[in-house]
Amino acid sequence: MKIGIIGTGKHGSRYARHILHDVAGLELCAISRRSSSGAQQAREWGIHYHAEWQNLIADPEVDAVIAVTPPVLNVDIARCCAQAGKPLLLEKPLAVDSQAAAEIVSLFKEKSLPLTVGQILRYNSTILALQKSLNRVGTLYSFSASHRLEPSTLPWLEDPSVAGAGVILHTAVHMFDALHFITGYRISRVRASLRQIHNANLENLFTAQVEMENGVIGTVDAAKVGPARTGRYEFVGHDGELQGDQIHGKLEFISGTTIEPIAHEFPAGTIVPLLRDWLLFLQGQAGNPISGEEGLAAVNVCTACLDSARNNDWVKVDY
């Protein structure tokens, strides 16, 4: 299966290196990158370079496409792939808003083409262990979740015309998908607040009250304002509390004053297992690892949070 990658910057180059060295059955044959360093990467990797991403999609050697670009480009990339009849793996978020994300899903559904979303946090070992161990809390009543990262150094993440939004769309989107993955419940409505710190254009601090299906309530927050990096989840149920940190690899069950560590693998790379599952899906040997509909659902929550913060009110999440 010959793969073309659009966007081989910091994150996209990870996909490239893993295809080159770690995933049997996938062959990197072409890349496209806005930066002039893309041509140098192609020479180092011994593959084709396309200055324009449209030419990569049209390349007859490319069987399937991976796009790791600012999300404002995703709709155009999806339209081009759909027209060319080529499967697409889009890095999260699926799009800058619900309307664009829905169009992407519809395009590929109409063409019966494979569309996969890179919500790779699903492959984090702590997230997987939280899902597996959640039944220990019994009936789930409430939760809290937070993702906190260092301030971004990427200039485009401060440009609304390119990024679409700040930490809600680029950080919390992972959290929204992980909460559904762990619990099996959808978020039904949100009430959000946001702040702009170190960033004059887009939010980099966000909190929200959240209501899920089955009466489950909780809080979420995401930030890129300080030097700390954490990814915490807490689930409170009838029989105890389950808590974990997907960055630091901690997982514990609490009953009364007793804290019980839960053994699980320490977090490792998440791109390789996604690519292996994606290959099986493209070969018809397994289901879609993360469908376009799942990517759309996460973007729908992001859109609701942004609307809520603007209107200072509860907003229902559309699905």
N, C-alpha and C positions, 0 to 999 in steps of 0.2 A: 504494500500500500504506500504509494508515493505522496508525501505531504508537502504542502506549501504553507509557510508561516508569514502572515502579515503583521509586522511589528516585532522586531527582535531587539528591543531595548532591554532593560534590566530583567523584567519578568519574562518577556517573550524569548530571550536568549536561553532561559532555563528550559523552556519547552524544546528549543532547538538542540541543546546539549543532551538532554535526556533521549530524544529521538535518535541522535547520532550514536549514543553510547549505551543506552540502558533498556531500550524497548525493541526486542526482536519482532520483526514483522512490519515495522514502520520504517520508511526510508525518507529522510529529508532531502528534497530535490530542488527546492527554490525558496527564496525569502524576498520580502519587500520591506523596506524601512525608509522613513522620511530622511533620517540622518545620513550623511555621506559615508558614515562608518559601516553602513549596510553592505556596500560593495566590498569593503575589506573583510567583513565577516564571511561573505559568500566565497571569497578567494580562500580564506583559511579553512573553510568547511568543504571546499570542492564542489560547490553547488551553483545553481543559476541565481542571478540577482536581477530583480525587476524594480526599476525606479518608481514605477506606478503600480499600485496594488491591483488595479483592474487587469493589468497584463499577467500578473501571477495567476489570477483566477482563470484567465483565458488560456493559460499555458496547457497544452494537451498532455504534458507529462504529469501534471498535478491531478491526483485522484481525489484528494480531500484537502480542506483548508482549515487552518487554525488562525484565528484573529486575536491578537493581544494588543489592542489599540485603545485610545481614548474612546469612550462609549458613543460619542457623537457620530462616529463613523460607522457604527454597527449596522444601522438600517441600510445604508448604501452597500456595505459589504454583503449583507444578507440578500439584498435584491439581486446583486450581481451573481452570487453563488447559486441562488435559486434559478436564475435565468440560464446559468451554465450547467445546472443539474449536478452540482457538487456538494457533498456533505460538508457541514460546517461545525466546528467547535469554537464557540465564542467565549472568551474570558468574561467573568462577571464585571460589572453588572450587564445584564442582557441589553439594556438600552438606557437612555437618559430619563425616560418617563414611561408610564404605562401604555400610552398610545403607541409609541414607537416599538415597545416590547411586544405588544399584541400584534402589530403588523408583521414583525419578524416571525412570530409563531405561526400566524396565518399563512404567510408565504410558503413556509416549509411544509405545513400540513396540506396545503392545496397541491403541492408538487410531490407529496409522499417522499420527501427527502429527509435524511437524518439531520437533526439539529440537537446539539449537546451544549450545555452551559458549564463553564469552568467554576462552579461553586465548590472548589477543591477542599474547603474546610470539612466537608463530609468525610474525607479520607483521613482526617486527623485522628490519631489513636485515642485521645481523650474524648473527643466527640463520639466516636464509635462506642467507647466504653460507657459513656453517659447514656447513650441509647440502650445499650444492652442491660445496664444496671438500673434503669429508671423504675422498673417494676418493684424494686425494693422499698420505695417510698409509699406504696399502696396508692390509694386515691390521691391524685395530684390536685393540690389546691392553689399553689402560687409558685412564682419563680422570680429570679432576677438574673440579668445577663449584662455583661459589660465587655467592650473591647476598647482598650486604650493603647495608643501607639505614639511614637515620637512624631514631632511635627514633620510634615512632608517637605522634601527638598525638590520635588518635581514642579517646575513652573506651571505646567498646564493644569495642575490641580487647583490653581488659583484663578483660572480663567473660566467663568461660567459658560461661555460659548463653546468650550471644548469639554469641560468636565461635567456640566449639567447641574451638579450639586457637590457638596462637600462630603463630610464623614458619613452622612446618612446613606448616600448612594454608593460610596466607595469602601466603607468599613462596616457599617451596620447592616448592609445587604447580606453579608456573610452570616451575621448573627440571626437575622430573620429566617434565613434558610435553615440554619442549624437548629433553631428552636422547633421548626416544623419537623425536621428530620429526627430529632431526638424524641419529641412528644407525640408526633402524629397529628397534632392539632394545628389548625390554621389560626392566624391572628385575625380577629373580627373587627376591632376598632382600636384607635390610638388617640392619645392626647399628648402632643409633643411640644418641646421648647428647644430653641437652639441659640447659640452664641457664636460670634466671630472673634477669635482671639489669635493674634499673629497672622490673620488673614482678612484683608479688607473686603473680600468679595464673596466668600463662601463660608458656610458654617464648618467649624472644626471642633465644636463641643455641642453635644446633643443628648437630651434625656426624653423619656416618654413613659407615660402610664400605658399599659397594654392590657386588653382583654382578649382572651382566646375562646375557642369553642369549649363547650362543657363547663362554662363558668370559671375557668382558670384565669387568674389575674396575675399581673407582674409588672416589673419595671425593666427598662433597658437604657443603657447609655453608651455612647461612643465618643472618643476624644482623640485629638492629635495636638495636645497643648503642652505636654511635659515629657521628660526623658524616660518615663516608665513604660513598660510594655507588659500588658496582662490580657487575658481572655477568660473571664470567670463566668461560671454558670452555677446557680443554686436552684434546686427543686425541692419544694416543701410539700410533704404529703402526710397522710394519716399515720403512717408507720415510721416516719423519720425524715431526714433531710439528706439529699445527695448533692455534693458540691465538687466542682472540678475547675481546673485552669488548663485550657488547651494549649497555651504557650509554654507553661512551666511543667506540664505533665502531671499535675496533682489530681488525685481522685479519692474522695473520702465519703463514707456514709456515717451519719451522726444519729445516734439514738440516746436521748437523755444527755448526759455529759460524756458519753463514750464516743470517741472518734476512731473509726475503723478505716485505715488505709485500704484501698482496693488496688490490687496488683493489675497492671496492664502495661502494654508496650509504651516506651517513651516516644513522644511525638517525633516523627521522621518526615521525610519528603512526601508530599501529597500528589505531585504531578505524575510521577511514574505509575502509581496504581490507577489514576484516572486514564492515562493514555493506554494502559493495557486493557482496561475495561472498554474504552472507546473502540479499540481495534476489534475486540470480540463483537461489539455491537455492529460495527461496520461489516464484519464478516458474517453476520446473521447468527452468531453463536451465543449471544446473550442480549438482554434488554438494554435500553438506553440508560447509561449510568446516572445522568442528570438531564432530564428532558427540558425542552424549551418551555413547557408549561410551568415547570418548577422555577425556572429563571424568571418567568413572567410574574409568578406569585410573589417572589421576593421583591421585584421592582414595584409591584402594586402596594406593598407595605411601605416602601420608601416614599412613593408618591403621596400616600395618605399622611405620612409623618410630615412631609414638607407642607402639604395643604393645611394640616392641623396647626403647625407652628405659625404659618402666615395668618390664619383665621382665629388663633387662640381658642380652639374649641375641639371637641371630640369629632373624629372623622371615621366613617365606616370604610373598611377596606373592600374594594371590589375584586371579585374573582371571576 
